């Protein structure tokens, strides 16, 4: 997962948005990868943002504090 995210990050310009709509759980390894990608992105001047977390993921974001370090974008409605 880390290699795939790094590949996407290298093609990003200003903002990298993680769509969490399909994620039901994330363990410690996943959080470390997410935070590591965020740190790398910051060093490149890129913002990492999250969107569409399920209720269980929203709780995990709050518990871990990730919700305070990454913006949470509301999905656009069309």
C-alpha positions in Angstrom: 0.0 0.0 0.0 2.8 2.4 0.9 4.5 2.0 -2.5 1.2 2.6 -4.4 0.5 5.8 -2.3 4.0 7.0 -2.8 3.6 6.6 -6.5 0.4 8.7 -6.4 2.0 11.3 -4.2 4.9 11.8 -6.7 2.3 12.7 -9.3 0.4 15.0 -7.0 0.6 18.8 -7.2 -1.2 20.5 -4.3 -3.6 18.2 -2.6 -3.8 14.4 -2.3 -7.3 13.3 -1.3 -7.9 9.8 0.3 -11.5 8.6 -0.3 -12.3 6.5 2.7 -15.8 5.5 1.7 -14.8 1.9 1.2 -12.6 1.6 4.3 -14.2 -0.2 7.2 -11.1 -0.6 9.4 -7.5 0.5 9.6 -4.9 -1.1 11.9 -1.7 0.4 13.2 0.2 -0.5 10.1 -2.3 1.4 8.0 -2.2 4.4 10.2 1.6 4.5 10.1 1.6 4.4 6.3 -1.1 7.2 6.2 0.9 9.4 8.6 4.1 8.7 6.8 2.6 9.7 3.5 1.3 12.8 5.1 4.7 13.7 6.4 6.3 13.1 3.0 3.6 15.2 1.3 4.1 18.1 3.7 7.8 18.1 2.9 6.8 18.4 -0.8 4.3 21.2 -0.1 1.3 18.9 -0.7 -1.7 18.7 1.6 -3.2 15.3 2.4 -7.0 15.4 3.0 -9.5 12.8 3.8 -13.1 12.4 2.5 -16.2 10.2 3.0 -15.2 8.1 6.1 -17.7 5.7 7.3 -18.9 6.2 10.9 -16.5 3.5 12.3 -13.6 5.2 10.5 -14.7 8.6 11.8 -14.5 7.3 15.3 -11.0 5.9 14.6 -9.9 9.2 13.1 -11.0 11.0 16.3 -9.5 8.4 18.6 -6.1 8.5 16.9 -6.1 12.3 16.4 -5.6 11.9 12.7 -8.8 14.1 12.2 -6.8 17.0 13.7 -3.8 16.7 11.4 -5.6 16.0 8.1 -8.5 18.1 6.7 -11.7 16.2 6.3 -13.5 17.2 3.1 -17.2 16.7 2.6 -18.0 14.9 -0.6 -19.5 17.1 -3.3 -23.1 16.5 -4.2 -24.2 17.0 -7.8 
